[in-house]
Amino acid sequence: KNYFPISKYAGELLSVPYESMFRVVKLRYFTPYGPHQAGRLIPDLITRVGSGQPVSLPATGDGLAFMATYQDDAVRVAERALLEDWKGTFNVASPEVLTIRSVAESIAAATGKRANFERSSAAPTYQLLPDVSRLESHFANSPFVTFKDGLAATLAAGKPV
């Protein structure tokens, strides 16, 4: 079981009574990734493509659509939020929309491997595309690392630990 999402939500709820007394900022990170990460979506796809295991896609389409956050961007957002005393809830993700297929193909291109796909009725078809307009209004002129560059840095660091 993964208790992280429910723990994060519980922490947000616990902060509500203090919002009238303190500047409370809640940063909701979507699909964080980067070097040395394991047990999450993008490192799992790196492992699957690298070892030749099939990547599951739904009966039609390119699979889950999502937005991700490279670790350096996650830190830059947190630093800015603290330095500028942001208040409220911010969805944190690069505006770049990815899919399971596009990520697997990017990994294959970067590693010289072949992405193998299989169609499965169990593969997710939904979209996890948060509204990042509030973040963009506070984080303007601070471009996010592209997925291509974040993936290259992740791969250059070696296998997840």
C-alpha positions as CSV (number, residue, x, y, z in Angstrom):
1,K,0.0,0.0,0.0
2,N,1.1,3.6,-0.7
3,Y,0.2,5.8,2.2
4,F,1.8,8.9,0.7
5,P,-1.3,10.4,-1.0
6,I,-3.6,10.0,2.0
7,S,-0.9,11.3,4.4
8,K,-0.4,14.3,2.1
9,Y,-4.1,15.0,2.0
10,A,-4.4,14.6,5.8
11,G,-1.5,17.1,6.3
12,E,-3.4,19.6,4.1
13,L,-6.6,19.2,6.2
14,L,-4.6,19.7,9.4
15,S,-3.2,23.0,8.1
16,V,-6.7,24.5,7.4
17,P,-7.3,25.8,11.0
18,Y,-4.0,27.6,10.9
19,E,-4.6,29.5,7.7
20,S,-6.0,32.5,9.5
21,M,-3.0,32.8,11.7
22,F,-0.1,31.9,9.4
23,R,0.7,32.1,5.7
24,V,0.1,28.4,4.8
25,V,1.3,27.2,1.4
26,K,0.4,23.7,0.1
27,L,2.4,22.5,-2.8
28,R,0.9,19.5,-4.6
29,Y,3.6,17.9,-6.7
30,F,2.5,15.8,-9.6
31,T,4.6,12.8,-10.8
32,P,7.9,13.9,-9.4
33,Y,10.9,12.3,-11.0
34,G,14.7,12.5,-11.2
35,P,17.9,10.7,-10.5
36,H,18.1,7.8,-8.0
37,Q,14.3,7.6,-7.6
38,A,12.7,4.2,-7.5
39,G,9.3,2.7,-7.1
40,R,7.5,5.4,-9.0
41,L,6.0,5.7,-12.5
42,I,8.9,7.1,-14.5
43,P,11.7,5.0,-13.0
44,D,9.4,2.0,-13.4
45,L,9.0,2.8,-17.1
46,I,12.8,3.2,-17.4
47,T,13.3,-0.2,-15.9
48,R,10.6,-1.8,-18.2
49,V,12.0,-0.3,-21.4
50,G,15.6,-1.0,-20.4
51,S,14.9,-4.7,-19.6
52,G,12.7,-5.3,-22.6
53,Q,9.5,-5.8,-20.5
54,P,6.3,-4.8,-22.2
55,V,4.7,-1.5,-21.2
56,S,0.9,-1.8,-20.8
57,L,-1.4,0.5,-22.8
58,P,-5.2,0.4,-22.8
59,A,-7.1,-1.2,-25.7
60,T,-7.0,2.1,-27.5
61,G,-4.9,5.3,-27.1
62,D,-1.6,6.1,-25.5
63,G,-2.5,5.4,-21.9
64,L,-2.5,7.6,-18.9
65,A,-2.0,11.3,-19.8
66,F,-0.2,13.2,-17.0
67,M,2.1,16.1,-16.2
68,A,5.4,15.6,-14.3
69,T,7.8,17.6,-12.1
70,Y,11.5,17.2,-12.4
71,Q,13.2,17.3,-9.0
72,D,15.2,20.5,-9.6
73,D,11.9,22.3,-10.5
74,A,10.2,20.9,-7.4
75,V,13.0,22.5,-5.3
76,R,12.9,25.8,-7.2
77,V,9.1,26.1,-6.6
78,A,9.5,25.4,-2.9
79,E,12.3,28.0,-2.6
80,R,10.3,30.6,-4.4
81,A,7.2,29.9,-2.3
82,L,9.2,30.3,0.9
83,L,11.0,33.4,-0.3
84,E,7.9,35.2,-1.6
85,D,5.6,34.0,1.2
86,W,3.0,32.3,-1.1
87,K,-0.3,31.5,0.5
88,G,-2.8,28.8,-0.6
89,T,-2.7,25.7,-2.6
90,F,-0.6,25.3,-5.8
91,N,-0.5,22.3,-8.2
92,V,3.1,21.9,-9.2
93,A,3.9,20.3,-12.5
94,S,5.5,21.1,-15.8
95,P,2.9,22.3,-18.3
96,E,4.2,19.6,-20.7
97,V,1.6,16.8,-21.2
98,L,3.0,13.3,-21.3
99,T,1.5,9.9,-21.9
100,I,2.7,6.4,-21.0
101,R,3.5,5.8,-24.7
102,S,5.3,9.1,-25.2
103,V,7.5,8.5,-22.0
104,A,8.3,5.0,-23.0
105,E,9.2,6.1,-26.5
106,S,11.4,8.9,-25.1
107,I,13.2,6.4,-22.9
108,A,13.7,4.1,-25.8
109,A,15.1,6.9,-28.0
110,A,17.5,8.1,-25.2
111,T,18.8,4.6,-24.4
112,G,18.8,3.0,-27.8
113,K,16.4,0.3,-26.6
114,R,13.1,-0.7,-28.1
115,A,9.9,0.1,-26.3
116,N,7.6,-3.0,-26.3
117,F,3.9,-2.3,-25.8
118,E,1.0,-4.6,-24.9
119,R,-2.6,-3.8,-24.9
120,S,-4.4,-4.5,-21.6
121,S,-7.9,-3.7,-20.3
122,A,-6.3,-3.1,-16.9
123,A,-4.1,-0.2,-18.2
124,P,-5.3,3.3,-17.0
125,T,-6.9,5.5,-19.6
126,Y,-7.6,8.6,-17.5
127,Q,-5.9,11.9,-17.5
128,L,-4.0,13.4,-14.5
129,L,-3.7,17.0,-15.8
130,P,-3.8,19.4,-12.9
131,D,-4.7,23.1,-13.3
132,V,-1.3,24.8,-13.0
133,S,-2.5,28.4,-13.8
134,R,-2.1,29.5,-10.2
135,L,1.4,28.3,-10.2
136,E,2.1,30.0,-13.5
137,S,0.9,33.3,-12.2
138,H,3.5,33.1,-9.3
139,F,6.3,31.3,-11.2
140,A,6.2,33.2,-14.5
141,N,9.5,33.5,-16.4
142,S,10.8,30.4,-14.7
143,P,10.7,27.7,-17.3
144,F,10.5,24.1,-16.2
145,V,13.1,21.5,-17.2
146,T,11.8,19.8,-20.4
147,F,11.0,16.1,-20.0
148,K,13.7,15.3,-22.6
149,D,16.3,17.1,-20.5
150,G,15.0,15.8,-17.2
151,L,15.1,12.2,-18.5
152,A,18.6,12.7,-19.8
153,A,19.8,13.8,-16.4
154,T,17.9,10.9,-14.7
155,L,19.5,8.4,-17.1
156,A,22.9,9.9,-16.8
157,A,22.8,9.4,-13.0
158,G,22.5,5.6,-13.4
159,K,20.2,3.0,-12.0
160,P,17.7,3.9,-9.2
161,V,18.8,2.9,-5.7
